[in-house]
Amino acid sequence: MEPDDFNKIEDMFKHHVGVMTEDFQHKLDIVIEGHQMLNEKIDRLDGRVDGLEGKIDRLEVRMDRLEGRMDGFDGRMDRLETKVDAVAADLAAHRADTEAHHGVYRVRESE
């Protein structure tokens, strides 16, 4: 082989290494671009999660208020149940009393 052949081989080798380097750099650029896009999406997702956390906090406050109102409603229902029980007891006593005096008191239509 002559020295000119070595120069041609060296030039071809440099050319191939240059092409491979450019190809590798292009692939790295694509990977970097993908990472940048993912970072932007993650940032947007973080913003949405923050907004969702705020909504959840407001929902918890509303649920706590509703729970307080339900406790008050339960108390009112208990008082109403007590009143209904008292009315039922009065009605039962009235019926018993009316049946006990069956012969004395009678409702009739006037003739």
C-alpha positions as CSV (number, residue, x, y, z in Angstrom):
1,M,0.0,0.0,0.0
2,E,1.1,3.4,-0.8
3,P,1.0,6.5,1.5
4,D,-1.7,7.9,-0.7
5,D,-3.9,4.9,0.0
6,F,-3.5,5.5,3.7
7,N,-4.6,9.1,3.3
8,K,-7.7,7.9,1.4
9,I,-8.5,5.4,4.1
10,E,-7.9,8.0,6.8
11,D,-10.2,10.5,4.9
12,M,-12.9,7.8,4.5
13,F,-12.6,6.9,8.2
14,K,-12.9,10.6,9.2
15,H,-15.9,10.9,6.9
16,H,-17.7,7.9,8.5
17,V,-16.8,9.0,12.0
18,G,-18.2,12.5,11.2
19,V,-21.4,11.0,9.8
20,M,-21.8,8.8,12.8
21,T,-21.1,11.7,15.1
22,E,-23.8,13.8,13.4
23,D,-26.3,10.9,13.5
24,F,-25.6,10.5,17.3
25,Q,-25.9,14.2,17.9
26,H,-29.2,14.2,16.0
27,K,-30.5,11.4,18.2
28,L,-29.3,13.2,21.3
29,D,-31.2,16.3,20.2
30,I,-34.4,14.3,19.7
31,V,-34.0,12.8,23.2
32,I,-33.4,16.3,24.7
33,E,-36.4,17.7,22.9
34,G,-38.5,14.8,24.3
35,H,-37.3,15.5,27.8
36,Q,-38.2,19.2,27.4
37,M,-41.7,18.3,26.3
38,L,-42.1,15.9,29.2
39,N,-41.0,18.6,31.6
40,E,-43.5,21.0,30.2
41,K,-46.3,18.4,30.5
42,I,-45.2,17.6,34.1
43,D,-45.3,21.3,34.9
44,R,-48.9,21.6,33.5
45,L,-49.9,18.5,35.4
46,D,-48.5,20.0,38.6
47,G,-50.6,23.1,38.0
48,R,-53.7,20.9,37.5
49,V,-52.9,18.9,40.7
50,D,-52.5,22.1,42.7
51,G,-55.9,23.2,41.4
52,L,-57.4,19.9,42.3
53,E,-56.0,20.0,45.8
54,G,-57.6,23.4,46.2
55,K,-61.0,22.0,45.1
56,I,-60.6,19.0,47.4
57,D,-59.8,21.3,50.3
58,R,-63.0,23.4,49.6
59,L,-65.0,20.2,49.3
60,E,-63.7,19.0,52.7
61,V,-64.8,22.3,54.2
62,R,-68.3,22.0,52.6
63,M,-68.5,18.3,53.8
64,D,-67.6,19.4,57.4
65,R,-70.4,22.1,57.3
66,L,-72.8,19.6,55.9
67,E,-71.9,17.1,58.6
68,G,-72.7,19.8,61.2
69,R,-76.0,20.5,59.6
70,M,-76.8,16.8,59.5
71,D,-76.0,16.6,63.3
72,G,-78.5,19.4,63.8
73,F,-81.1,17.6,61.6
74,D,-80.6,14.4,63.6
75,G,-81.3,16.3,66.8
76,R,-84.5,17.8,65.4
77,M,-85.6,14.3,64.1
78,D,-85.0,12.9,67.6
79,R,-87.1,15.6,69.2
80,L,-89.8,15.1,66.5
81,E,-89.8,11.3,67.2
82,T,-90.2,12.1,70.9
83,K,-93.2,14.3,70.2
84,V,-94.8,11.7,67.9
85,D,-94.3,9.1,70.6
86,A,-96.0,11.4,73.1
87,V,-98.9,12.0,70.7
88,A,-99.3,8.2,70.1
89,A,-99.3,7.7,73.9
90,D,-101.9,10.4,74.4
91,L,-104.0,8.9,71.6
92,A,-103.8,5.4,73.1
93,A,-104.8,6.8,76.5
94,H,-107.7,8.7,74.9
95,R,-108.9,5.5,73.1
96,A,-108.6,3.5,76.3
97,D,-110.5,6.1,78.2
98,T,-113.2,6.4,75.5
99,E,-113.7,2.6,75.4
100,A,-113.8,2.5,79.2
101,H,-116.8,4.9,79.2
102,H,-118.6,3.2,76.4
103,G,-122.0,3.1,78.0
104,V,-121.9,6.7,79.3
105,Y,-120.7,8.7,76.4
106,R,-122.0,8.1,72.9
107,V,-122.1,10.3,69.9
108,R,-125.4,10.2,68.1
109,E,-126.8,12.1,65.3
110,S,-129.8,14.2,66.2
111,E,-133.0,13.1,64.8
